[in-house]
Amino acid sequence: MDALDKRKRYDFLVPLQRGARGHTTEKVETSIRDAIVALEFAPGEFIDKGAVCAALGVSRFPVSEALTRLAAEGLVEILPQRGSRAARIRLSEIRESMLIRQALEGMVAEAAAKGLPSTSVEALRYNLEAQQGAVSRGDRPGFHALDLEFHMILVEGLEMPRVAAVIDASRANIDRVRRLLSSPRRHAVTLAEHWEIFHALEARDASAARRAMEAHLEAVVDELERFSIEHAEVFVQA
């Protein structure tokens, strides 16, 4: 396989622009991480280092370093004598991450009902209207981005950077799961759940906002459990 063929194979990787020395590995790491989260590298798929080098226009060293870092995050598995692959999804880690998110975001929703600025409430309304448009168009990537934005508006509106950091740290594997579950039906259900959260926030009903947020996240876990039975090859059950 020549370099041109390899670039075609990994055409979802955008060649890196030359920047300051010392930052190449970070850029490669970001590119590969984004591709894994977006399921461009499917769970369990081996990653061809040479093809990555050709696609990004870099040497093997930063690619190897990036894969090692991503292995520490649990997004890559490095198998001696076999190579590196996008890690399959560990259900135990997802369950734990979702438990953390339910607890944190439930409290965030409760706090938001009590004190979210009106500008943030309006930002949520605009976001939901944009979500409705994405659902109508069948725009899966657009809906995914707006879904993430909806949750971040709450945290940022309350000025809780440490909470935002904890939520963000657990996001990579959860984002892979959300993309796996992505479908027009799931998007419509998610939108309805978001509107329920919004109406509770708008009414300044703290307990209702918390219940709606917790139920919204619990629904993702329930659907994941069903999906994991039908697609066992994507997951590690432990």
C-alpha distance (Angstrom), angle and dihedral (degrees) to the residues before:
residue distance angle dihedral
M1 . . .
D2 3.81 . .
A3 3.82 126.0 .
L4 3.81 93.1 -97.0
D5 3.81 91.3 54.6
K6 3.79 89.9 49.3
R7 3.80 92.1 51.8
K8 3.79 89.2 52.0
R9 3.77 90.5 49.1
Y10 3.81 92.9 54.7
D11 3.78 98.1 30.3
F12 3.82 89.8 141.8
L13 3.83 87.1 73.7
V14 3.80 111.8 84.6
P15 3.84 116.7 -143.1
L16 3.79 110.7 -106.4
Q17 3.76 121.4 -114.0
R18 3.75 115.7 -126.8
G19 3.79 109.4 -100.4
A20 3.75 140.6 159.0
R21 3.80 116.0 -32.9
G22 3.77 115.4 -98.5
H23 3.80 96.4 34.8
T24 3.79 100.6 82.7
T25 3.81 94.7 92.9
E26 3.82 91.5 51.1
K27 3.81 91.1 51.3
V28 3.80 92.1 47.7
E29 3.80 89.9 48.0
T30 3.81 91.0 52.0
S31 3.81 92.1 48.1
I32 3.80 94.0 50.6
R33 3.80 93.2 42.1
D34 3.80 91.3 52.0
A35 3.81 90.4 49.0
I36 3.80 92.2 50.6
V37 3.80 93.5 47.1
A38 3.81 90.8 47.0
L39 3.85 88.5 51.1
E40 3.80 91.9 -119.2
F41 3.80 81.6 129.6
A42 3.80 101.9 44.8
P43 3.81 119.2 -139.1
G44 3.81 106.6 -83.7
E45 3.83 94.7 16.2
F46 3.79 116.1 135.6
I47 3.80 115.4 -121.7
D48 3.80 116.1 -134.5
K49 3.81 105.6 -140.8
G50 3.79 92.4 -161.7
A51 3.78 91.7 52.8
V52 3.81 90.8 48.7
C53 3.81 90.4 50.3
A54 3.81 90.8 50.6
A55 3.80 93.5 46.5
L56 3.80 95.7 47.5
G57 3.82 96.8 35.2
V58 3.81 95.5 -124.6
S59 3.80 138.9 120.0
R60 3.80 124.2 -99.8
F61 3.81 95.8 -103.0
P62 3.84 98.8 71.6
V63 3.82 90.1 42.9
S64 3.81 91.4 53.1
E65 3.80 91.0 46.6
A66 3.80 92.2 48.1
L67 3.80 91.8 50.8
T68 3.80 90.6 50.4
R69 3.81 90.7 52.5
L70 3.79 91.9 47.3
A71 3.80 89.4 50.1
A72 3.80 87.7 58.2
E73 3.82 87.8 54.6
G74 3.78 91.5 51.3
L75 3.81 94.6 -114.5
V76 3.81 96.5 107.1
E77 3.79 132.9 42.9
I78 3.81 117.3 -151.2
L79 3.80 110.7 -155.3
P80 3.84 116.1 -166.1
Q81 3.80 112.6 -117.6
R82 3.82 90.3 1.3
G83 3.80 107.4 65.9
S84 3.79 136.6 -124.9
R85 3.76 128.8 -48.9
A86 3.77 138.3 -178.9
A87 3.78 103.7 -92.1
R88 3.73 119.9 -109.4
I89 3.79 112.4 -118.4
R90 3.80 116.4 -92.9
L91 3.77 108.2 -140.3
S92 3.80 92.3 -157.0
E93 3.82 90.7 57.9
I94 3.80 92.3 47.7
R95 3.79 91.8 49.6
E96 3.81 90.2 50.4
S97 3.80 93.5 45.9
M98 3.79 91.4 48.8
L99 3.81 90.7 49.1
I100 3.81 88.8 54.4
R101 3.79 91.1 47.6
Q102 3.79 93.1 48.0
A103 3.79 91.2 52.9
L104 3.80 95.8 43.8
E105 3.78 99.3 39.0
G106 3.78 92.2 42.9
M107 3.80 88.3 58.0
V108 3.80 90.6 43.1
A109 3.81 90.8 54.3
E110 3.80 90.2 48.2
A111 3.81 91.4 50.4
A112 3.80 91.3 44.4
A113 3.80 91.8 55.6
K114 3.78 87.9 56.2
G115 3.77 101.2 41.6
L116 3.80 116.7 4.3
P117 3.84 108.8 136.5
S118 3.78 115.8 -111.8
T119 3.81 89.8 -118.3
S120 3.80 89.5 60.8
V121 3.81 91.4 47.0
E122 3.80 88.7 54.8
A123 3.80 90.2 46.6
L124 3.80 88.0 55.6
R125 3.80 90.6 51.0
Y126 3.82 91.8 51.8
N127 3.80 89.6 46.4
L128 3.81 91.5 52.9
E129 3.78 91.9 48.8
A130 3.80 88.1 52.3
Q131 3.81 89.3 48.4
Q132 3.80 88.8 53.9
G133 3.80 89.3 53.6
A134 3.80 91.6 49.3
V135 3.82 90.9 50.8
S136 3.79 91.2 49.5
R137 3.82 91.8 50.3
G138 3.80 94.4 43.1
D139 3.82 88.8 -121.5
R140 3.81 101.9 163.4
P141 3.84 99.0 175.4
G142 3.80 90.8 44.8
F143 3.78 92.5 49.8
H144 3.80 91.4 48.3
A145 3.81 91.6 53.4
L146 3.81 91.8 47.6
D147 3.80 90.7 47.9
L148 3.81 90.3 56.4
E149 3.79 90.7 45.1
F150 3.82 91.9 52.8
H151 3.80 91.4 59.2
M152 3.79 94.0 42.9
I153 3.82 93.3 51.6
L154 3.80 88.1 63.3
V155 3.80 95.0 51.2
E156 3.78 95.5 40.8
G157 3.80 92.1 45.7
L158 3.80 89.1 57.0
E159 3.83 90.8 45.7
M160 3.81 95.2 -125.0
P161 3.82 104.5 149.9
R162 3.81 95.7 164.2
V163 3.79 91.8 51.8
A164 3.80 88.8 47.4
A165 3.82 89.7 52.2
V166 3.81 92.8 52.4
I167 3.80 92.0 48.3
D168 3.81 91.3 46.6
A169 3.82 92.0 50.3
S170 3.80 90.7 60.1
R171 3.79 95.0 43.7
A172 3.84 106.4 88.1
N173 3.80 99.4 72.1
I174 3.81 92.2 34.4
D175 3.81 88.9 54.2
R176 3.79 89.4 53.6
V177 3.79 89.1 53.3
R178 3.79 93.1 48.4
R179 3.80 90.3 52.2
L180 3.79 91.0 48.8
L181 3.80 89.3 53.0
S182 3.79 92.4 44.8
S183 3.81 113.8 129.5
P184 3.81 137.0 133.9
R185 3.80 89.4 -101.8
R186 3.82 93.5 49.7
H187 3.80 91.0 48.0
A188 3.81 92.1 51.3
V189 3.81 90.8 49.5
T190 3.81 91.9 47.0
L191 3.79 91.1 50.1
A192 3.81 90.9 52.2
E193 3.81 89.9 49.7
H194 3.81 90.9 49.6
W195 3.81 90.6 51.8
E196 3.81 89.6 51.8
I197 3.80 90.1 53.4
F198 3.80 90.4 46.9
H199 3.81 94.7 50.9
A200 3.81 90.1 51.5
L201 3.81 90.0 50.0
E202 3.78 92.0 46.8
A203 3.82 89.8 51.1
R204 3.82 89.3 48.3
D205 3.81 88.7 -125.8
A206 3.80 102.0 153.2
S207 3.80 98.5 -174.9
A208 3.81 92.6 46.9
A209 3.81 90.9 48.7
R210 3.78 91.6 52.3
R211 3.80 93.3 47.2
A212 3.80 91.8 48.3
M213 3.81 92.8 50.3
E214 3.80 93.6 47.0
A215 3.81 91.5 47.7
H216 3.81 90.3 48.4
L217 3.81 92.3 55.2
E218 3.81 93.0 41.0
A219 3.81 88.9 56.6
V220 3.81 89.3 59.7
V221 3.81 90.6 53.2
D222 3.81 92.2 48.6
E223 3.79 92.2 50.8
L224 3.80 91.3 45.8
E225 3.81 91.2 54.9
R226 3.80 90.3 54.4
F227 3.81 92.9 44.6
S228 3.83 92.7 49.6
I229 3.80 90.9 57.9
E230 3.81 91.9 52.9
H231 3.84 94.4 43.1
A232 3.80 103.8 33.7
E233 3.84 92.8 155.1
V234 3.82 90.7 70.8
F235 3.80 95.1 55.7
V236 3.77 143.4 61.4
Q237 3.78 106.5 -142.4
A238 3.83 96.8 -153.9
